[in-house]
Each structure stands twice: as structure tokens, then as C-alpha cells.
Amino acid sequence: MTTKNPRTGMTDQQWEAQNGALHPDTARARSLCWHCSGVGALFTAFRGEHVKVNCPDCKGTGKARVTV
């Protein structure tokens, strides 16, 4: 049985489905962050507890870091 989190209105599976699905090389080719696929955040869930964390690589911008 899957239950929805009353705060988000989503199941754990729906919550985690918000994570980007791009391959890191594809994200880089599109000038997006390889870690979050341009979403700017990472989503995780455990036993109904939903957590959203800003991407540590792009700091939440979703854009690829420019290396010098």
C-alpha cells in the first residue's frame, strides 16, 4: 500500500521521480548541471518523509559549473 504525504500530496515514488533523468554527459552537452540534470535540487524519500536538498554541485542554479 502506498500512502501520500499530506504535506506534498505525493507518494515516495512520485516524490523521487522529480529527480532529473539525464545521463551526465547529456546534461553537460546541454550546459546543465550533471548532478541534478538542471533541476537544481535532489529529492529523496524514506517512509513518507520527503526531503528536498539544493544540489551541492550547482548550488541550486541547475547550470553547469564553468571550470577555468
Secondary structure, 3 states (H helix, E strand, C coil): CCCCCCCCCCCHHHHHCCCCCCCHHHHHHCCECCCCCCCCEEEEEECCEEEEEECCCCCCCCECCCCC
